[in-house]
């Protein structure tokens, strides 16, 4: 008989053969086509919803247990992601459980601290304070800043309530920070804000040109679609940094920052000189080519080194690849949009697609990739700088159409456009805007020149912040905090980069007293006394049906989408989808559709326009005092914007450095006697921050790089704006680095 000492209680626990922890980890058949799942989260139903992080618009399979989501996996039948998901998508439910969720209304007291109040008190205070400001300073003294993060129906409700019910003129969204450049570019070139592509083009191109786009990190599932391309495509990356996407490219042009326009004009000129253009397409479907040809004639290949810092031979290889390609697609994101000349740079890309006939066909297009999950919803339906449905505030017939649909006096609709985001901030500084309503965005973190932004918000008489979390940099400054439900806790639609409406659903309850933004807007309309306009808007789907009416006759028409059930069954529907195109109750639109297949654009003459301009240097360039150029951008696939959500996930936090790292070239590090991982100070004319040095050749000598997500990065950025889109130029500032102790 053994005389071994019996195991103690701790050993019994660690080596237990059975028990609740063991059973939770044991995998069981999940059914519903899910494979195996942990026993503790085995579902008894499933449903699908579109993801709420970026603009890709992936479909997620939500695992339901007794009416609530307990897990998720990527939907294999969703035409966007085809069964794939990035780390953020996998963690979509986790970030809802954070302990800093806003769970009840909070009002700042005489002691300067936020304290809980009832929804009744919150709404009375909201209306009384805003009305008092308007009574003293005029209706235009109150404004709102919206977002690309809430449902399209909520944007529609907010914009209608604020402008037609509360009498506001000025309201913009954080979409101004990511997509305004693309909006203006498309409007001027095509006649409407109309990204022409479908994600199938990633797989159908034989040449893909990425300008200022680190697709691999910023939009991982789109990059997966590129990797599925069976045509052994040439991948061309135009970017100052050797990004993850550039590493995987067949050609990388590491141009000098802010010389994109000069490079694109050089490419255009060589194509013209060699006759490598589609003259028949140009003649039939465009205007302004002769003037464009004359404009780019001075951009010679041999000047590439002087103009852009690129060897002419490397540029010529790219030009040859574009010429040899049968299906060439051009893609851009924030490296173009967030620039002092972003609109004209984007149009230089559009011009290349037009002149080579690479548009309207599979695998082609001049394609802007959106940032936020619903930035396109904001662009078309938020009622900020466009009237609902892509209409125009300055056109009488457009105002009358919307007034008739909403059954309101046409006089309730402003006859002029709102100020843009930067003008609203400037209006606050001048004392012309005294009250501000901020919904699902975080300007105290994300606005360019952060110190000035915080000083600006402090000037307000009354700041209302409506957010999921009470801990954001803007929420802690609020006079009134309204707790909002997040993705998964409410329903509505998002519109992704390829113009696809996708449905998201309520699958878990919101915490505490938090309400869906939709319901908060219903409360405001009631307490303000303007709910006659929206008395029938009891659910988001009610508003969706009104959105359809507002879209009728517009390029973004969605009258053919019957209801939410159709969106669910179809796994999303791209606009345009017209009612007259449908046939029968079981009709479903094609899953993949692109614009301009017929060569018809949205200008009155049906033609696209070549638009161009002389490049100009940015407003701030390195000098003796600040000799380095700061670039900013996406850090990792596990981070998102101001990290309001992604920082709440332990899994996502393990996928990136929680210490701020600044990329610096070995040559600059040697000159400054900086070793890898040394603490350094990065200083600009606007501020100073600390980071650890990441010595890497991914940046060029004279450049440094910081991730946009960190809360201190925008202390350094230089506040310059594109003249046409008013989008901030986040990706250029002069800095110096000194070793820290």
N, C-alpha and C positions, 0 to 999 in steps of 0.2 A: 504494500500500500504506500502511495506517495505521501511524503511529509512536507510537500511544498507549501509555502505560505499562501493562504487564499488571497486572491487579488483584492486590492482596496477599492473603495467606491469610485475613485477617479479612473482607475484602470477599467473597471466595469463599464463606466460611461463611455470611455474612449473606444473600447473594443466590443461594444454591445453588438450582438448579432441582429437585434431587432429594436424597435422603438420608433417614436415619432420622427426623429431626425433621419433615421435610416430609411423609413418609408417615404419621406418627402423627397429624398434623393433618388430613390429607385424609379427607373423609367418604366412607364406603362404605355401600351398603345393608346394614342390620343384620339383615334378615330377622326372623322371629318377630313381625312387626307393629311393629317398633321404629323404622321410618324409617331415617335415616342416622346412623351412629356413627363415631367415629374408628377408623381401621384398626387401631391398636394395641390397642383394646379391643372389637373385634368379637367377639360371643359365639358359642359353638357350642351353647348351650342357655339356657333361661330358667326361672326359678321365681318364685313370689310369696311375700311375707311381709308381715306387718303391721309398721308403723313402730314404733320403740322410743322416741320422744320423748314426745309429749303424749298425752292421753286421746282425741284424735280417732280414732285407730286407722286411719290411712290404709293402703291397700294399695300396696306397692312392687313393681315388676317388677325382679327382680334378674338382671342379665346375667351369665351364667356362661361361663367359659372354662376348659376342662380341669378342671372340678369346683370352681372358686373364683369368687366374685363379683368382677367387674372394673369394674362400673358399675351404675347403676340408673336407673329412671325411674318415674313414677307409674303405677300399674295402671289402665287405662281401664275395666276391667270390675268394679272394686271398688265396692260399693254405698255406701261411705263417701265417698270423695274423687273418684270419677268421672273419674279421669285427671288430678287436680290434686295438687300437693305444695307445701309451704311450704319456705323455704330450709333449715330444719333437716333435713327429710326428704331433700332432695337431697344433703345432706352426711353422711348416716348412715354410709357406709363410711369416709369420710375420717377421722372422729374415732377410729377404731379403730387408726390408724397412728401415733398420737402417741408421742413419744420418752420420755414419762414413764409409760408403762404399767408396772404392777406385773407382773413376769415371774417372780419366785421368792419363796418365803416369806422373811420377814425378822424376826429376833428381836432385841430390844434387849438389848445386853450390859451389863456392869458399867460401861462408859464412857458409858452413856446413848445410844449410837448403834445404829441398826438395822444388822444384818449378815445376809447370806444364810445360810439353813439348809436342810436337806432337808425334804421333806414329812413324812418319818417323825419327825424331831426336832420339827417344828412341831406335829404332831398330839399327840405325847407331852407336849410342853410345854403345849399348849392344855388337854388333859384333866387333867394333873397339877395345874396351877395352879388351874383352876376347881374341881376336886374338893377341893383343899386349902382353898379359901375356903369352900366349902359345909360341909366337915367342921368348920371352926372357927366359922362364923357362921350356919350353917343353909342349907338349900336355896335359900331366897328371897333370899339375899345375892348371887346371880348373876342377871343379867337380859339381855335382848337388845333391840335396836332394829332393826327390819326396815324395809321400804321398799315403795314402789309402783313400783319400777324393775325388779324381777326377775320371772321367769315365775311364773304362778299355781301351777304344780306345785312350784316351788322354795319358794314361800311355804308351801304345804301341808306340804312335807317339813320345813322349818325349824321351823314351829310345832309339828308333831307330835314331832319329835326333841327340841326344847327342853323342852316341857311334859310329854310322856308318857314320854320316855326319860331326860332329864337332870335331871328333877325341878324345873325352874324354874316359878315362878308368874307372874313379871312379865315381860312382853314387849309392846312396842307398836311402831308403825311411823311413818315420817314422813308417812303419810297423815293422821295426827292434825293435821298442820300445814295441810292443804289441804281435806280432805273430811269431817272428823268432824262438823262442824255439819250438813251435808246428811244424813249418816247418821242422826243423832239426830232431826233434823226429820222425816224420812220415817218412821222407826220409830214415833215418837209420833203422827204424823198419819195414817199409812196402815197401821201395824201391821208394817211391814217396810221395810228399806232398799231402796226400789224407785223409781228414776228412771223415769217412765212413758213417756218419749218415744222417738221415732225421728228420725233426721236429716231425713227427708222433711218433718217438721213445719216446718222452716225455710222450706221452699218452699211450704207449704200454708196458712200463717197469713195473715190479712189485717191483723193487728195483732201486732207483736212487742214485748214489753216487756223491756228488759234492765236489771237492777238490779245495780249494782256489777260490771259485766262489760264489759271492753274487748275484745270478741270479735274485732275486726279484727286486733288484735296478739296476743292470747293464744291464739286458736284460728283462724288465718287461713282454714283450709279450711271450717270451719263458717260463717265470714263469707261465703266464696264461695257456699255453699249459700243464704245469705240473698239474695245478689245474683242468684241464679237464680230467685227467687220471681217468678212471672208476674202476681201479683195487685196490683201497685203498692201494697205494704203500707205502713201507717203503722209507723214504727220509733221507739219511745220509749226513751230512755236516761235512767236515773236514776243520776246520778254527780256527785260534787262537781267533778270535773275535766272540762274540755272535751277528752275523749279523741278518738282517731281515730274510734271508733265514734260518739261524740256528734256529731262534725262531720258524719257521714253521715246522722244521724237526722233524722226529720221533727219530732221534739219532744225537747228536752233539758231536764231538770229538774236544775239545778245546786244541789242541796240542801246545806245545812250538814252537814258530816260527822257521822255517828252520829245522824242524825235520821230514818233510813230507816223505823223502826217507826212514828213519829208520822205520817209522810207516808202510809204504806200503810194505817194505821188511818183517816186522813182520807179517803182514796179509798174505803175500804170503807164508811164512814159515809154519804158522799154517795150511793153506789150504793144503799145500803139506803133512805135517805130518799126517793130518787126512784123507788123500786120497780124499779130496774134490776138485779134479781137473778133467779135461777132457783129459785123457791121449791119447785117440785115436785122438783127434783133435791136440794135441801137436805133436804127432808122424807124422801125415799126413801133417801138414801145417806150422810147425815152425822149426827153428834151434836154438841151444844154450841152450835148457832147462836144460840139465844136469849140465852145468856150472852155470846156474842161481840158480838151486836148491842147489848146493854146496855153492854158495855165500851167500844165505839168511839163511843158516842153523844156523848161529850164532845169528840171530835176534829172541830171545825168547820172548814169550808172557809175562813172568814174569818180563822182563826188560823194559816193556813199560813205567813204571813210571820214571825210571832213564833216558831212552833214549828220551822220548817224553813228559813227564809230564802227562801221562794218566794212569788211573787205568786199570790194566789188564782185569778186569771184563767188563768195558765199551768197550774195544777193542774187546773182545770176542763176545759181543752182535752184533757188526758190522760184524765180521767174520761169525757168525752164519746166519745173515740176508743175506749176500752174498751167502752163501752156499744154503740156503733155496730158494733163488730166482730162478725162471725159466727164467726170462728175466731181466738181470742186466745191467744197463748202467752206465758208468763212464764218468763224465764231469769235465773239468777244464777250468779255465780262467787265469786271470793275477796273482792270488796268486801263481800259479805254474810258469807261463811263466817269470814273472819279478823276477827272483831269480838267485843267483850265481851258482846254480846247477839245473836250470830249465829243461834242456834237459833230464838229467838222471831221474829227478823226474817225468816228463811226461812219460818217458819210463817205469818207475815203475808202472804207471797206465796202460799203454798199456800191460805190462806183465800180470797184473791181468786179463785183458779181454781175452788175448790169452789163458792163462792156465786154465781158467774156461769155455772156449768155448763161451764166451759172445761177439761175434762179427759176423757180417754178417746176423744176424737174427733180426726180429722186436723187438724193445725194448731193444737193446743191444748196444755195441760199446764202444770204447775208443775215446771220442769225445771232441775235443778242440773247444771252442766257440770263434769265432773271435771277434775282437774289433771294428774296423772302418767299415764303410759302404762298402768299397771296398778294404779292406786289402787283400782279396784273389785275387782280380784282380792284386794288386801290387805284390803278391807272384808269380803269374804265368806269367804275361804279361808286367811287367814294365821294363824289360831288365836291371835290376840292378845287383843283384847277381846271377840271373838265366838268361840264354839266352831265348829269346821269346818262350812262350809256354811250359815252364818247361824244356827247353833244357839246355845243359851244354856248357859253353864257352870253356872248355878245351878239348872237343871232336871234332875232325876234321869233322866227318860225320855230326854232329849237325850244325857246322858252315856252312858247304857246303849246307845243306838243307835250312837253313834260307837265305843264300846268293842267292840261286837259286830262292826262292820264291820272294824275294825283288828285284831281278835282280840287285845286286850290286857285286862288286869284293869281294871275300871271304876274301881278305886281309884287308878289312875295318872292319872286326869283330875281336874284341880283342880275344887273345888266352888264356888270364888269367882272373880270377875273379876280380871284383872290390873290393876295400877295403870296409869293413863294416862301418856303421855310425860312430862308436867310432874311428875307424882308420882314417876316413876322418877328424874328429875333431882334432885328434892328428896330422895329416898331416898339418893342418892349423897352429897348434901351432909350429910345426917345420919349418914352412916356405916353405914346399914342395907344398902345395896347396895355391894359391894366389887369385883365383877367385872362387866364389860360386854362384850357381843359386838355389834358394830355392822356391819350388812350393807348395802352399797350405799346408804349415806346419809352425810351430812356435817354432823353437828350442830354442830361447832365453827365452821361458817360460817352455817348456816341457822337455828339455834335463836335464839329471841328473847332480847335482852339478851346479846349475844355474849360480852362480857368475863366475865360470870358463868358462861356455859356452858363456856368454856374452863377457868376455875378449878374448875368442878365436875368435869370430866373428869380434871383433874390429881389429884383426890383418890382416884381408883380405885387399888386394889391391882394390878389387871390389866385392861388394855384391849386387846381384839382387834378389829382392823378388817379387814374383807373387802371389797376394792374392786378396780376395774379399774386405778386409778391410784395411784401411791405418793405423789403430790404434794398430795393434798387436805389441807385444814386439819386434818381429823381423823386421816387416815392418818399424818401426820408426828408425831402424839402417841402413836401405838400402841406397845404393848409387843410385840405380835405382829401382823404384817401378812400377810394371806393373799391371794395374787394371784388375781383372779377374771376369767373370760371375760366379755365383754360381748355386747350384742345383735349378732346376725350370726355369733357364734362358738359358739352353743349353740341349743337348740330349746326350745319351750314355748308357752304361750298367754298372751295379755293379754286383759283385758276392758275395752272402751272405755266412753265415756259413755252410749251408748245400749244398754248391756248386751250388746254383741256380743263373743263369743269370737273372737279372731283368732289365727292360727298364725304364729309366727316360727321361722326355720330356721337351722341352721348352714351358712354359705356361705363362711366363711373360717376358717383355723385361729387359735386363740388364741396369743398370743406366749409364747415361753419355756416356763415350767412352769405358767403360769396354767391354772386348771381352771374348768369351769362350776360355778356355785354348787351345782347339783344334785350334782355329784361331790364337792365339798368336804363337803357334808352327809352323803354316803355315807361318806366317810372319818371324819368325826367320830363317826358312829353306830358304826362299827367299832371305833375306838380307845377310845370310851367304854364299849363293851361292851353296847350296847342295840340291836344291829342285827337282833334277831329280829323286831321289829315291821315292819321295812322290808326284810327280806331279799329280797322279791320286787319291790322298787322299783328295778329296774335301769335303767330309762329314764324320762324325763318322761312318756311316754305310759302307762307302767304306773301312775304316780301319777294321771294324768288319769282312768283307769278307776276308781280308788278315789274320786276326787273326785265322780264321777257317783253312786256309791252313797251318799256322804254328802249329796248334794243331793236325793235322792229324797224326795218329799213336801213339800219346801220351796218357797217362792215362786220361788227361783232354780234350780229343778230343771233339770238338763241331761242326764237319762238318755236323751233322744232323740238326742243327738249320739253317733253310733256310735264314731267314732275320729278321728284327725288327718286321715285322708284325706277324710272327710266335711267337716271344717272347711275344708280346702284347696279342695275342689271347690266348696263353697258360698260361698267368699269371706267366711267368717265366719258365725256363727250367734248370734242373740240368745237370751238366756234370757227366760222359761222355754221349754224344749223337752223335752217329755215323751215317754217311750218309747211310751206308748199312743196318742199323736197320730200316730206314724209308720206308714207302710204300705209294706212292701217295701224291698228293699236299695237301690233307686234313689231313695227318698223324700228330698226336700229341703224344709226349712221355708221359709216365705215370707221374703224378704229384709228386709222392713220390718214390724215389729210393735210395737204400743204396748200398755201396760197399762191396765186399768180400763175397757175398752170396755163391759163388762157392768155397770159401777157397783159391782162387788164389790171391797172392800178386804180387808186381811189381819188386821184385828182380829176377835176371835171372833164379833162380831155382823155382820161384813161391811161395816161403815160406817167412813167417815173421820171424824176428829175435828177440830173447831175448837179451836185452842190459842192462848193469848194471854197477855200479861203487860204490866205497866206499864213503859214505857221508863225507863231510868236513864242518867244521865250517865256517860261513861267515867271510869276511875280517875285519868287525868291529863288536864288541860285547860290551855291556854295561860294564862300569868300574866305578871306584870311581868318576872320573871327570864327566862322562856322564852315570848315572846309569839306565836310562830308554831306552826302545827299541821303536823306532818310526816305526809304520806301516802306510802305505798310501793306499788309494783305492777310489772307487766310493763313492761320498757323497750322492747324491740323484738321483732319476730317472729324475729330471728336469735339471740336469747339464750334460755337455758333454765336455770331454777333457779340453782344455785350456779356455773354455767358449767363444771362439771367436764368436760363433753364439748364444748359449743359453743365454748369458748375455744380448742380444739385445731384449729379450722378457720380457715385464712387467709381463705377466702371469707366465712364468717360474721362474722369480725372486721372485714371491710371494710364491713359493713352496719350497724354501730353505733359510737358513739364509744368509743374505748378509754380516754378520760379521763372520770372520773366527772363528770356534770353534775347540778346541782340546779336544778330549775325554780322560779323565783320571779317573782311578779307585778310588772309595771313600777312599780306604786304603792309596793310595799315596797322595790323596788330603789332608787327615787328617795329614799325616806326614809332609806335606809341608805347612800346615795351609792355604790351599786354599779353598775358598768357591765357590759354584756354581756361574758362571757368572763373577768371578773375572778376571781382565786382568792379563795375565801371559806372560812371555817370554819363548820361546822354543829355546834352544841353542844347536847347534852341533859344531863339530870342524870346520865347514865350514861357519856358519852363525848364525844369530839370527832373529827371527820373533816374532810378538805379536799376541795373540789370546785370546779369552775368554774361560774360563774353562767350559767344559761340564762334570760334574761329573757323571759317569755312570758305571755300572757293565758290560757293553757290551764289555769292554776291561778287560784283566786280570791285576792283580797287576804287576807293573813293565813295563807295556806297555802303550803307548799313540797312538792316531790315529788322522791323519789329512786327509782331502779330497784332492785328487790329482788335483782337478780342480783349486784350488786357485793359484794365480800368485806367491805367495811367498813360497809355500811348497817345491819346489825343490831347495831353498837356503840351505836346511838342508840335502838332501839325499846324500847317500854315493856312489861314483862312482865305483861300482864293476860290472863285466860283466861275464855272463856265458861263459865258455871256448869254447864251441862249437857253440852256436848261436850268441854270442856277444850281447845278449840282456841285457840291464841294469837291475840291481837288485834294483828296486825302494822301495821295501817293507822291508827294514832293515837299520836302522841307529841308532847310540847311541846318546841320547840327555839328557839334563837336563831341568828342569822347575823351574823357580823362579817367585815369585809373583811380578807383575809389579805395578807401582804407576801411 
